[in-house]
Amino acid sequence: MAELTYRQAVNAALAQEMARDGRVVLLGEDVASGGVFKTTGGLRDRFGADRVWDTPISEQAIAGAAMGAAMNGLRPVAEIMFSDFYATCWDQVANEIAKVRYMTGGQVGMPLVLRGTNGSGGLGFGSQHGQSVENWAMCVPGLKIVSPAGPAEAFGLLAAAIRDDDPVLVFEHKALYARKEDVPDGEHVLPLGQARIVRAGRDITLVGLSITVGTCLAAADELDRQGISAEVIDLRTLVPLDAAAVLGSVTRTGRLVIAEENPGQLGWGASVAAIAAHEAFDSLAAPVTRVSGGNVPLPVAASLEAEVDVTAARVVAAALAVAGHDRHPQASQHSGIR
């Protein structure tokens, strides 16, 4: 094991895959000098200018060049500095990259990764640099969606994304870059589409993604002090979505709270809630509840941003409300809820 920050884990995953496969190339704004978030530092010195390409400040050019490179046998990893900027290259992502393999009957592959920063986390980046937009991408068939919650996940999932033969969007939360965690030594790859149970529990299921996994863990600590045992699930990927992990947990606990940083309006949590309501309805002792960001442009002012942040306190309040509701009173006799 080696202790790495989330930022270092991203860099190590890129280095691992570039050393393993000469077709892996990096491109994006300032990637040669390490990038604004310092995730690509040292890679140009190690692998050369023919594999680490600085680009103009044009997301359309970055996405288009990555698409062309993938169609011609390379495995590009392109950086979109802020995920908000997908709005400027959405035609290439949603109408071209996502569909090439289907429109060519599988004759043309699209093994590329688009990665960049996502989310707010109370950092004051505002409505054009701090949004959580993974739900935008989840609506587009043909894209795989990854959002790591910690350094080990950042390393293993990025490595898997680079090896995947389909286009993968990796959303790295900017508020997590300094977080430290032990990462396994040697080659580290995690399967896409496999959630993890971060904390076992018996009374309620808390589902998070990226930064809200830590939020759910903090909420679980407080719920434990109040006599409620919470199970915490890190989805890791939205596409493929590990519905079986969520359903298995809900079948055991009978209650579900979903914590998502993006706005609740058509957020990814709505899909998870719909799956739980449809597939595990008879197991649910209470309505599924979502805790999400506000349906407003993200404020810059700290006091206003705090009003829409997904906090542990909001998750605890939602969980307590769910715990106090029971569709099947007779089924709660053996629960730890009190």
C-alpha positions in Angstrom: 0.0 0.0 0.0 1.1 3.6 -0.7 -0.7 6.7 0.7 -1.7 8.9 -2.3 -3.8 12.0 -2.6 -6.7 11.8 -5.1 -4.6 14.1 -7.4 -1.6 11.8 -7.2 -3.8 8.7 -7.8 -5.1 10.2 -11.1 -1.5 10.9 -12.1 -0.3 7.4 -11.2 -3.2 5.8 -13.1 -2.3 7.8 -16.2 1.4 6.8 -15.9 0.5 3.2 -15.4 -1.6 3.0 -18.5 0.8 5.0 -20.6 3.6 2.7 -19.6 1.5 -0.3 -20.4 0.1 0.7 -23.7 1.9 3.0 -26.2 -1.4 3.9 -27.8 -2.5 5.9 -24.8 -2.0 9.6 -25.4 -3.0 12.7 -23.3 -4.4 16.0 -24.6 -5.9 19.1 -23.2 -5.3 22.6 -22.0 -2.0 22.9 -20.2 -1.6 19.1 -19.6 2.1 19.3 -20.5 2.8 21.5 -17.5 0.6 19.5 -15.2 -2.7 21.3 -15.7 -4.5 23.7 -13.5 -5.3 21.0 -11.0 -1.8 19.4 -11.3 -3.0 16.0 -12.2 -0.7 15.5 -15.3 2.6 16.8 -13.8 5.7 15.0 -15.0 4.0 12.9 -17.7 5.3 14.9 -20.7 8.9 14.6 -19.3 8.5 10.9 -18.9 6.6 10.0 -22.1 7.5 12.8 -24.5 5.8 15.5 -26.5 4.4 13.0 -29.0 2.2 11.5 -26.3 1.3 14.5 -24.2 -0.3 17.3 -26.3 -1.1 20.8 -25.2 -4.2 22.1 -27.0 -5.8 25.5 -27.7 -8.5 26.7 -25.3 -11.2 25.0 -27.3 -13.2 22.1 -25.9 -14.6 21.5 -29.4 -11.1 21.0 -30.7 -10.1 18.8 -27.8 -13.2 16.5 -28.1 -12.9 16.4 -31.9 -9.2 15.6 -31.9 -9.7 12.8 -29.3 -12.5 11.4 -31.4 -10.3 11.3 -34.5 -7.4 9.8 -32.6 -9.6 7.0 -31.2 -11.0 6.3 -34.7 -7.4 5.9 -36.0 -6.2 3.4 -33.4 -5.0 5.5 -30.5 -6.5 5.4 -27.0 -6.7 9.2 -26.1 -7.4 10.6 -22.7 -8.6 14.1 -23.1 -9.0 16.6 -20.3 -12.0 18.9 -20.2 -10.8 21.3 -17.5 -14.2 21.9 -15.9 -17.1 19.6 -16.6 -19.3 22.7 -17.1 -17.5 23.2 -20.4 -19.0 20.1 -21.9 -21.7 22.5 -22.9 -19.3 23.9 -25.5 -18.5 20.5 -27.1 -21.7 18.6 -26.5 -22.4 18.0 -30.2 -19.1 16.0 -30.5 -19.8 14.1 -27.2 -23.5 13.4 -27.5 -24.1 13.1 -31.2 -20.7 11.8 -32.5 -18.5 10.1 -29.8 -21.4 8.3 -28.2 -22.8 7.0 -31.5 -19.9 6.2 -33.8 -19.8 2.5 -32.8 -23.5 2.1 -33.3 -23.7 4.1 -36.6 -20.9 2.0 -38.1 -22.2 -1.3 -37.0 -19.2 -1.8 -34.8 -16.7 -1.3 -37.6 -15.3 1.8 -35.9 -14.4 1.8 -32.3 -14.3 4.7 -29.9 -11.8 3.8 -27.0 -11.4 7.2 -25.5 -11.7 8.9 -22.1 -12.9 12.4 -21.4 -11.9 13.4 -17.9 -12.2 16.6 -15.9 -13.3 18.3 -12.7 -16.8 18.3 -11.4 -18.9 19.5 -8.5 -19.0 22.2 -6.0 -18.1 20.9 -2.5 -18.5 24.4 -1.0 -15.4 25.8 -2.9 -17.1 28.8 -4.3 -16.5 28.1 -8.0 -19.9 29.4 -9.0 -22.5 28.5 -11.6 -20.1 28.1 -14.6 -17.2 26.2 -12.9 -18.8 24.3 -10.0 -21.7 22.4 -11.4 -22.3 18.7 -11.0 -23.2 17.6 -14.6 -22.8 13.8 -14.5 -26.6 13.6 -15.0 -26.2 15.4 -18.4 -24.0 12.5 -19.6 -26.2 9.8 -18.1 -29.0 10.8 -20.4 -26.9 10.0 -23.5 -26.9 6.3 -24.6 -23.5 5.1 -25.6 -21.4 6.8 -22.9 -20.1 5.2 -19.8 -20.0 7.4 -16.7 -17.4 7.2 -13.8 -17.2 9.3 -10.7 -14.7 8.2 -8.1 -15.1 8.9 -4.4 -11.5 8.5 -3.2 -7.9 8.0 -4.3 -8.1 4.2 -4.7 -11.3 4.5 -6.8 -9.8 7.3 -8.8 -6.8 5.2 -9.7 -8.6 1.9 -10.4 -11.6 3.3 -12.3 -9.5 5.6 -14.5 -7.3 2.7 -15.4 -10.3 0.6 -16.3 -11.8 3.5 -18.3 -8.6 3.8 -20.4 -8.7 0.1 -21.1 -12.4 0.1 -22.1 -13.3 0.0 -25.8 -16.2 2.4 -25.4 -16.2 6.1 -24.6 -16.0 6.8 -20.9 -16.5 10.2 -19.1 -14.7 10.4 -15.8 -15.8 13.1 -13.4 -13.2 13.9 -10.8 -14.5 16.0 -7.9 -12.3 19.1 -7.4 -12.9 19.1 -3.7 -11.4 15.6 -3.3 -8.0 16.2 -5.0 -6.3 16.7 -1.6 -7.9 13.7 0.1 -5.4 11.0 1.1 -5.9 7.2 1.2 -4.0 4.0 0.9 -3.9 2.7 -2.7 -2.8 -0.9 -3.5 0.7 -1.3 -4.8 1.3 -2.6 -8.3 -1.2 -2.6 -11.2 -4.5 -1.4 -9.9 -7.7 -1.7 -12.0 -11.3 -1.7 -10.8 -14.2 -3.1 -12.8 -16.7 -0.6 -14.3 -20.3 -1.1 -13.2 -19.5 -2.6 -9.7 -20.6 -0.6 -6.7 -19.0 -1.1 -3.3 -20.5 -1.4 0.2 -18.4 1.1 2.1 -20.2 0.5 5.4 -22.5 -2.4 6.4 -25.8 -1.6 8.1 -29.2 -3.1 8.8 -31.8 -0.3 9.1 -31.4 2.0 6.2 -29.4 2.3 2.9 -27.6 5.5 2.0 -26.5 5.7 -1.6 -23.8 8.2 -2.7 -21.5 9.0 -5.6 -18.2 10.8 -5.5 -18.2 13.5 -2.8 -21.5 12.4 -1.3 -20.1 9.0 -0.3 -18.2 10.8 2.4 -21.3 12.8 3.2 -23.2 9.5 3.7 -20.5 8.1 5.9 -20.6 11.2 8.1 -24.4 10.9 8.3 -24.1 7.2 9.1 -21.8 8.0 12.1 -24.5 10.4 13.5 -27.3 7.9 12.8 -25.3 5.3 14.7 -25.2 7.6 17.7 -29.0 7.7 17.5 -29.4 4.0 17.3 -29.9 3.6 13.6 -27.6 1.3 11.6 -27.0 2.7 8.1 -25.5 0.9 5.1 -23.5 3.1 2.8 -23.1 2.3 -0.9 -20.7 4.0 -3.3 -22.1 3.6 -6.8 -18.7 4.4 -8.4 -20.2 4.4 -11.9 -23.6 5.6 -13.2 -23.2 3.7 -16.5 -23.0 0.8 -16.1 -25.2 1.2 -13.0 -24.9 -1.6 -10.4 -28.7 -1.8 -9.6 -28.2 -5.2 -8.1 -26.1 -3.8 -5.3 -28.7 -1.2 -4.4 -31.6 -3.6 -4.6 -29.8 -6.2 -2.5 -29.2 -3.6 0.2 -32.7 -2.2 0.1 -34.1 -5.7 0.4 -32.2 -6.1 3.6 -32.8 -2.7 5.1 -36.2 -1.7 3.7 -35.3 2.0 3.5 -33.4 4.1 1.0 -32.0 7.6 1.0 -30.0 8.9 -2.0 -27.5 11.7 -1.8 -26.6 13.5 -5.0 -24.8 16.8 -5.5 -26.4 17.6 -8.8 -29.8 19.4 -8.9 -32.7 17.1 -8.0 -34.5 17.9 -11.2 -33.8 14.9 -13.4 -30.8 14.0 -11.3 -29.3 10.5 -11.4 -30.9 9.8 -8.1 -34.3 9.8 -9.8 -33.2 6.8 -11.9 -32.0 5.0 -8.8 -35.2 5.8 -6.9 -37.3 4.6 -9.9 -35.4 1.3 -10.0 -35.8 0.7 -6.3 -39.5 1.6 -6.4 -40.1 -0.7 -9.3 -37.9 -3.7 -8.4 -38.0 -3.6 -4.6 -41.4 -2.1 -3.8 -42.5 -4.9 -1.6 -39.3 -4.6 0.5 -39.7 -0.9 1.1 -40.9 0.0 4.5 -40.9 3.7 3.7 -40.9 5.9 0.6 -37.5 6.4 -1.2 -36.0 9.8 -0.4 -33.5 11.9 -2.3 -31.3 14.6 -0.9 -29.9 16.7 -3.8 -28.5 20.1 -4.8 -30.9 23.0 -5.4 -32.6 23.6 -8.7 -30.9 27.0 -9.0 -27.7 28.2 -10.7 -25.0 27.5 -8.2 -24.3 30.6 -6.0 -20.8 32.0 -5.5 -21.5 33.5 -2.1 -20.6 31.0 0.6 -23.7 31.6 2.6 -25.9 31.0 -0.4 -23.9 28.0 -1.6 -24.4 26.5 1.8 -28.1 26.6 1.2 -27.9 24.2 -1.7 -25.0 22.0 -0.5 -25.7 18.3 0.2 -24.6 18.1 3.8 -24.5 15.2 6.3 -27.1 17.1 8.4 -29.5 17.1 5.5 -28.9 13.3 4.9 -29.4 12.6 8.6 -32.7 14.6 8.7 -33.9 12.7 5.6 -32.9 9.4 7.1 -34.6 10.1 10.4 -37.8 11.0 8.5 -37.6 7.7 6.6 -36.8 5.8 9.8 -40.0 7.1 11.4 -42.2 5.9 8.5 -43.2 2.3 8.2 -45.5 0.8 5.5 -45.3 -2.6 7.3 -45.4 -2.0 11.1 -45.3 -5.7 11.8 -42.1 -6.1 9.8 -40.2 -3.6 12.0 -40.2 -5.7 15.1 -36.7 -7.1 14.4 -35.2 -3.9 13.1 -32.6 -2.0 15.1 -34.4 1.3 14.5 -35.6 2.9 17.7 
